[in-house]
Amino acid sequence: MNEIALLIAATLASGTPLAVAGLGLLLNEKAGVLNLGAEGMMLVAAIAGFATALATGSDVLAFAAGAGAGALMAAVFALLVIGLNTNQYATGLALSLFGGGFSAFVGVSFVGKKLEDRVPFEVPGLADIPFIGPAFFKQHWMVYVAIALVLAMSWFLYRSRAGLVLRAVGESPESAHALGYPVRLIRFGAVLAGGALCGVAGAFLSVVYAPLWVEGLVAGRGWIALALTTFATWRPARVLLGAYLFGGVTMLQFALQGAGVEVSSQLLSMLPYLATIVVLALISRNPLWIRINMPASLGKPFHPGA
Amino acid sequence: MLKLEARPQPSKVMSLGSPLIALALTVVLASLLFIALGKDPVRGLSIFFVEPLNGLRATAEVLLKATPLMLCALGLAVCYRANVWNIGAEGQFLLGAITGGGVALWLTSQGITGARGLYSPLVLLAGVVGGAAWAAVTAVLRDRFNASEILVSLMLVYVAQQFLNFLVFGPWKDPMGFNFPQTKTFDASTWLPQLLPGTRLHWGIVVALVMVAVFWVFLFRLYRGYQLQVGGLAPAAARYAGFSARKSLWTALLISGGMAGLAGAMEAAGPLRQLTPHVSTGYGFTAIIVCFVGRLHPVGIVLSSVLLSMMLIGGELGQSRLGLPNALTGVFQGSLLFLLLACDTLITYRVKWRSAPRAVAPTAAPAAAQLKEVQS
């Protein structure tokens, strides 16, 4: 019973960075920009957040540093993709490769250092309920913020005027441009905000989840977050659901090991990646469904008057 | 303000010039970084761009590292020309090392021995099959399930790495290896023969150069290669001409998986002669940069694989001589790709200085007309 509560708690914690990064990428993609650089942005943000947390001891500052680092990386991407019309796939890949190298370079002096385990935020009243409390209400506060972010994103995209314009830019930039909206500026903003969210996710990994720095700490979560937007068929609430599903699969390997299942740890470590592939294949199987839901101009450059 | 103006035709000069400009800018960036780190920039640059080619031994090491880069990048170039975004060459490389290494280990354990290098073709062939099979997983999922080849091929890298770890920590671990995660040393009959005595350079570089010629013929002289590239450049035109997109997908992925697998088997049977978790030091990812810097062209790939290999060696030298983190190589490689993509803009655009106020109406009018069309 107690183990199950801990498993649920761990699932929420490991799903949170995926959810936050997934939301950021969703925002990007709703504006029509596909950023394959998520992994690189998260890595650079992870080391920025870790260094800040080590220096100041403040989680808020660490997340802010992570968001700043993510946005800065995204700005480089946006300048190339939106300013110079470079290929979005290749530029995103470049961002990931650069982020991997840069974070390893900056992080060398931080390897082996460890932050103290974060004290969970106990939701007053609810945290004392047996089972429910330890499972859901003794978490780092960012876990709750992530859920709030999902609600905020849903509201922004589907209930606010700015969200409507953003979606229009992703569906038909030509029309949005003709109506007088600054398409490239909006895309730039969406990319920056997406980068900042990926940055928060990266900082969460190094400051709260791990809490330490090793080279390649993000371990493919940036790519899983990219896959999440497809799983979710570009819906914020489903991003959260998918993130917890993958958080659960990640935790399952430890649970199985704990239960004494006779499978080597390396084979169990494949689980999250295999699950990503399987779910991606199942969701993508219906091309019509994907085409209806995907922002129509995703990945396509837009240059007015060119 | 600076303004980009579309050229009537892509500039041939710039398509060759842009990698050179990007390299020059990377060198400038590297100098600034050396200064910021308090190191002599001249010394730093010479470690990265001169010393790796200083003397026979050093040059042999550069060519040794250039071999897997060249092979992986050749395959990736075919993919990217066909607009198939395989970014999992690293995983296909690892699988090639596993299948090639597996055959070598099996021969070793059966006591099937012979002259040095006798069975290396068998090992390499197994590597090609392993790499191609791993790429085929991506092809099936793309073809049958419409799953993004970018994400699938990348996820398979992590799966392949864990599989390799499983083997060298588990069933394939050398019982006499002092508990290190490594296999037995392969029998000499499976090793790739040396090319230059006194160096680690093996015949793989010759195989790679032959493949360069083969790929040049395939891409520019064979109808199949032409079909593939039309599919990448203009899918609609390819459909009208009756070229099969499915066939292109499979061809591109199997070729590039096979090449990466070949590189993996070569690495195992060449310099390493055993399997460890670190068979690849990111060759599959570096090859993506090699591929773009080399303009997706076989000859360009030869040059860029040597360049990137020099940077890899430079990183090792910088670590031992200047105490710089080896990860600096990754920073330079990433910057090079970024700057290259930025400079590539010059191929299709001209940079113009414009002081006149922006004209809005002429650009807005056609778009408005288009909107009307959409609405009607």
Interface residues (C-beta under 8 A of the other chain):
Chain A: L36 G40 V76 L80 L84 N85 T86 N87 Y89 A90 T91 L93 A94 L95 L97 F98 G99 G100 G101 F102 A104 F105 G107 V108 S172 E174 S175 H177 A178 L179 E215 A219 G220 W223 I224 L226 A227 T230 S264 Q266 L267 S269 M270 Y273 L274 T276 I277 L280 A281 L282 S284 R285 P287 I290 P304 G305 A306
Chain B: L4 A6 W85 I87 L141 F145 N146 A147 S148 I150 L151 V152 L154 M155 L156 Y158 V159 Q162 F163 N165 F166 F169 G170 F285 I288 I289 F292 P325 A327 L328 T329 G330 V331 F332 Q333 G334 S335 L337 F338 L341 A342 D344 T345 Y349 P362 T363 A364 A367 A368 Q370 L371 V374
